[in-house]
Amino acid sequence: MIGLLLSVMAFVVAFVAGRIGLGLGMFAVATVGYFYGILRANYYDGFSHFLFDAACFGLYLAQAETMLTLLRRRAGHPLVIGFKVLFIWPFCVLALLFLFPQSALIQFVGLRAAVWFLPFLLLGGAATEHDLNTLARGLALLNLAALAFALAEYHCGVERFFPKNPTTELIYKSRDVAGFTAYRIPATFSSAAAYGGTMVASLPWLFGRWVQRSTPLLEKGLMLASMAAAALGVFLCGARSPVILMFLLVSYMVLQLRSQLPALLLVLVTGGAIAYVVSSDERMQRFTTLEDTERVVRRIHGSANVGILEVVVSYPLGNGLGGATGTSIPAFLMDGQSKFKQIGGENEYCRIALELGLIGLFFWIGFLVSILTRKACGPSPAWDTGARILWLYSAISWGTALIGTGTLTSIPSTSILLLGMGVFSAPYRAAVKRTVPRDVMGFPQVATLPPTARHLEKASVP
């Protein structure tokens, strides 16, 4: 019953924080997501599986008015249209549950991967500069806390923090570091891959706040320290994909600083220090196996060829919600389901096709094209650089979804990804800019933009 108590606490904290402000609410949900893995492992019961979901529900209720305002005021925006389509379609699939082998309860739980995190698109679209600054500060603190746990596991052993049970099975299968003598480090997350993936997901938010002119010097130091902590976490976790994503993001960040010599030098010095630490420790060098190009090609070929075409032909309606590999179903729900097993492989598009059918896959691809082909901008000019990096992170994440699962099911990186997609779409900023009066020289007469969805609701925006 401890899992139930933790879930109730997560709901209450996220709801109260969300009522105070969207940014604080997102920070509360991120906090639950960061510690979800270690809490679920140590308090293993059916309720702890839904700990993060409870926090999300609390935030959704607290910010329901904000999301409804966005849906009403920006009904023609691609973000809103896409949200509506992607939210409704899984329920249409659920109506066909009698066609699929898994139980109705498993299919209801499968809705979690299909629709539960989608409201983060709207929350990101409604977020203001203040909300994003608050979230960036929160992520900075959480990254430092995660690194502290990671270092403790590095020196004391993973066993001291994660008991052996079905939720930690993946952790204890990952003893492939330093010549198969050490485990990958999960920090506070459900797996090492989730740790590394979340660290990469946090970088655009931290950098976006760090480069702002208005950021106080002390806060800049916090952001830089947190980015360094994220980079160390990527190498500590032992997962290889996050290293590639981080390299691409950092390369773009360096290009953004080419006209700011002091900041560029600071980043290069910090990067050099991290490189020195990594080069002196074999346990942080699992990414060097990427030099085995033949092995990498086999992995990519195996994942990308898990037959999207074959899946579409064999399962044009899909295999039902919860029926694809990569969707997390509580172990207690699988009892008595001997005739049913998840199918598929390490390919997120294949997972979407299996769970939502060919039509659902087309909906997702169409939504991604409509969002990623728009010019990225933040809710205010201060966040434009951060929005561009969020766009790059989203594009890379969906591009690499061909060789892995978890894009829509990872905790908490899925919520961070969808939130960022809503941010760089900036639907409210576009609406306000069209109504700002200008003088005879073409300069805007209004210096600031309305800060929240409620202000926009009251404003006479057509």
N, C-alpha and C positions, 0 to 999 in steps of 0.2 A: 504493500500500500504506500510505500515511500515514493514510488514513482508517481502515483496519483497526487500525493501532496506536492511534489516538486512541479508537476504540471499545472496544478492550481496556482501555485506561487508564481510560475512563469507567466501565466495568463494575467494575473492581477498586476504584476509589476509592469508588463508590457502595456496593459490597458491604462494604468495610471500615468505612466511615462508618455504614452501616446496622447492622452488628453492634455498634458502640459505642452507638448509640442511634437511635431512630426519627427524632427531630428533626434530628440531625446528618445522617442518611441523606437525609432530604427536602431539606435544604440542599444536599447534594452533587448531587442530581438537578437541583435548581433551577439550580445553577451551570452545569451542562452545558446545560440548556435555555436559559439566558440567552445563552450563547456559541455555541449550536448554529448559528445562521444564518451568522455570520462565519467560523466554522471550516469549515463545509461549503462555503461559497463559495470559500475560499482553498485547500482541499484537496479538489477536486472529483473524486471517484471513487465507485464504487458503494457502498463501505463507509461513507463519511461520511454517507450518507443515513440510516443506522441508528445514528448516534452517540447520540442521546437514548434510543433504544430499549434500547441496551446498558446505559446508566446505570439505566434503569427496571428492567431485568432483574436487575441487581446488587442493587438495593434490595429487589425482590420476594423474591429468594432469602434475603437477610439477615433479612427480617422475615416469612418464611413461617410460622414458629411463631405469631407474633402474629396473622396473618390467619386461620390455621386455628383458633386459639382463639376468635376472634370468631365465625367461622362455626359453631362447635360450641356455644358458650355462649349465643349470641343468635340461634338459628336462626329464631325467630318474629318477629324485628324486621323492619319494612318495608325497612330498608337491606339486610339480609342476603338477604331473599327477593328483592328487586329485583335485587341483584347476581347471584344464581344464575340467575334467568330471563334477564337481559340477557347473561350470559356464555355460557349454553348455546345460546340461539337462533341466533346467527350460525353455529355449527358445524352446526346443522340446515340452514341455508341453504347452507352450503358443500357439504353432501352432495348438493345438486342442481346441482352445478357444470356438469354436461353440458347443462343447459338454457340456459346463457348463452353469449354469443359470445366473451368474453375467455378467455384461457388460464387453466389451473388455477393457474399460478404467480402471475398477477396477482390471482386471487381469494384466494390464501393471503396475499399482501401486503395485500389489502383487509381481512383480519382485524385489521390494526393499528388502523384507525379504528373497528372494531366492538367489540373486546374488550381491546386491549392496555393502555389506560389505566384500565380499570374497577377494578383493584385499589386505586387511590388512594381509592376510596370506603371500602374496608375500612381502609386505613391512617389515613384521617381519623377513622373511627369508633373506632379503637384509640388515637389520639394522646392524650397527657396534657397537662396544663398546661405542664410542663417542655418537652415536645416542641414545642408551639406557640410558646413563648417563644424557643426556639432558632431555629426557622424564621423568626420575625419579625425577629430580629437579622440572620439571613443575608440575607433579602430586602432589609433596609435597606441593607446593604453593597452588594448587587448593583445596586440602583437607582442608587446613587451612581456605581458603576462604569459603568453603562449611560449615565448622563447625561454622564460624561466623554467617552465615545466619541461620543455624539451631538453634543456641542459641537465636538469635533475634526472630525467630518464636516461640521458647519455651516460651519466656518471654512476647512477644507482641501479639502473636496469629498468626496463619497461615493466617487468613483473611486479615491481613495487607499487605501480599505479593502475595497472589493468589486470584484473583477475581473469582467469581462463574460463570462458563461457561462450555460448553461441554468438554473442555480439562482438567478441574479440577474436573470433576464429581467423579473420583475415590478417589481423596484426601478427598473430603467432605463426602464420604461414609465410610471413615476409622476413625470414631470417636469411637474407641474401646480400648482406653488406659486409665489406672487408673480407672477402673470401668465404662467405657463408658462416661467419663467426658472430655476427651481431644482427639485431633486429633493426628495421627501419623505425624511425622515431615518429610517433603520432602526436606528441605533445598532449593537448587536451581533446583532440579530435577522434573521430571514429576509425580513422585509418591514416597512414602516413600520406597517402595521396590527397586526402581531404585537407590535411595540414598544409602541405605545399601548395595546393590549389587555392586555398583561402589566402595564403600569404601573397600570392601573385595577384589575386583579385583585389587585395587592399591597396596595392601600389598606386593605381590611378587616383584614388581618393587622397592618399597621403601627399603625392606629388602635386596634385591640383591645389591643395591647400598651401603647400610649402612655397610654391612660386608666386603666390599672391603678394602684392606690395603691402597690403594692409595687415599681413600676418605679423604679430609681435615676434621679436627675436627669440624669446624663450620658447614660444610655440614652434617656430621654425626648427629649433634644436630638437624638440620632441618629435616632429615629423621626420627629420633626418635620422634620428636614432631608431625610430620605428621602421623606416625603410631598410635600414641596415639589419634590424632584427628579422624583418621579413626575408631578406636575402639569405641570411644565415639559416633561417628555418627551411628555406627551399633546399639547401644543401644538406641540412641535418636529416630531413625526412627521407632521403634516399630515393624519392620518386624522380623519374627522368623528364617526364613531360613538363612539369612546372619549370624546370631549368630552361627549356627551350622558350616557353612563354615569357619568362622573366627576361631572358636575353633580348628578345624582340622588343619588349616594352621599354627596357632600360636604354636600348639603342635609340629609340625614338625620343625618350626623355633627354638624352644627351644632345640630340639634334635641336631640341627646343631651347637648350641652354647655350647654344653656340654664340649668342650675342651677349651673354651674361657671364663674363670670365670668372669672377669670384665664385659664383654658384657652381660653374662647371668644374673648377679646380677642386672645390669641396667635394663634389660628387665623385670625381676621379680619385681623390685621396681616399675617400671612404671605400670605394670599390677596390682600390689596391690593397687596403687593409683586409678586406673580406677575402680577396683572392689569396693573400698570404696565409690566412687562417685555414682556408679550404685546402690549399696545396700541401699543408703540413699535417693533414689528418686523412688517413685512408678512408675512414668511415664517412667522410663527406664527399667522396669522389666516385660514387656509384654512377653518376652521369657520364663518366668517361667510357662506359660500355657503349655509348652512342658512336664511338669510333669504329665499332664493328658494323660496317655498313651492310654487310650481307644479312646480319641478324636483324637490323633495323628494317630493312626492306621486307624481310619475311614477316615481321610483326605488322607493318603497315599493310602489306598485301593481305595478310590473314584477317585483319580487322575490317578494312575497306571492302573486302570481298565476302563479307558474311552475307552475301547475297541480298542486297536491297531489291534487285530485279527478281531474284528467286522468291523472296518474301512476298513481293507484290503479286506475283503470279500465283503462288501457293496459298496466300492469305490476303485476298483483295479486300476483305473486311477486317483484316487483322486477326489477332489471337485473343482479343478481349483485353480490357483493362487489367493490369497486373500480370499479363501473360507473357511479357518479354523479359529477357535477362537484363538486369540493370535497374529494375524497379524493386524497391525494398518492401518485402512483405514480412510481417512479424512471424516468427517461427511457429508460434502456437496456432496461427491460422492455417498453416500448411499441414497440420496433423489431420489425418483422414483424407488427404487429397492425393492418394497414391496414383490415381489415374491422370493427374495433372502435373505438368512440369513446365517451367518457363523455358522459352526457346529464344534463339538469337545469339548474338555475340557482342564483342566490344565495338559497337557502332551505334551512336545515338540516333541517327536517322533511321537505322533499321529498327531500333526500339520504338520510335515514334510510329513507324509504319505498322509494326506488329500490334501496337496498342490502340491506335486511332485509325488504322486503315489507310488506304491510298489517298482518300480525300483529306484526312487529317494531316498527312504528310505534305500534301499540296498547300494546305492552309498555312502550315508552319513555314514552308519555304517562301510562299508569297509574302507573309508577314515580315520575314527576315529581309527580303529584298526591299520591301517598302521602307523599312526602318534604316537599314544600312546604306541605302543610296541617298539618304537625306544629309544635308550639311549638318555636322554636329555643332551644337552650341549649348551652353549652360543656361540656367535660369537667370544669370546675370553675367556681364562681361568678365567679372573676376573669375568665373568658373569655366570660361571658354577653353582654356588650355586643358583643364581637367576633363572637360567633356570630350575633347578630341582623343585623349588617351583612353577614356572609357569606351569610345567608339572603336578604337584599335583593339582594346582588350576583348570587346564583344565579337568583333570580326574574327580575331584569332581563335577565340573559344569555339565559335560555331564552325570555323574552318577545320579545326582539329577534332570536332565531334565525329568525324568520319572514322577516327581510329581510337575511340574510347566512348564509354558511357558515363553518365553522371551529370551531364550538362544541365539537365532539368530535375535532378534528384539529389544533388550533393548538398550537404548541410555544413555551413551556411552559405557556401559560395554561389549556389543557384539564386538565392534571394539577392545577393550582392550584384550578380550579373544582371538580373531582370531590373533591379532598381537603377543600375547604371544605364540600361537601355532606355528607361523612361526619362532619365535625366538628360541625356544628350539629344533626345527628341524635342525637349523644351516646348511643349505645346502652348503653355501659357505665355511664355515670352514672345512667341510669334504672334499671338492674339493681341497682346498689349502694344507691340511695336506698330501695328497697323493703325492704332487709334491715338498715338502720341501726336499732338499738334506741333507744327513746325512754323518757324518765322519765315519772313520773306527770303532769307538767305539759305533756307533749308535746314537750319539747325533745330534740334528738338527743344521745345520750351519746358519740358518736364525732365528733371534730372534723375528721378528715381522711378522704379517700377513698383506697382502694387505687390506687396510681399507674400500674400497668401491667397489660397483659393477663395476664402470668404470675402476678401476685398474685391476679387474679380467678380464674385457673384453680385455684389452690391454695385459695382461699376456698370456703366452703360456701354458694355462691350457687345457689339452686334454678333 
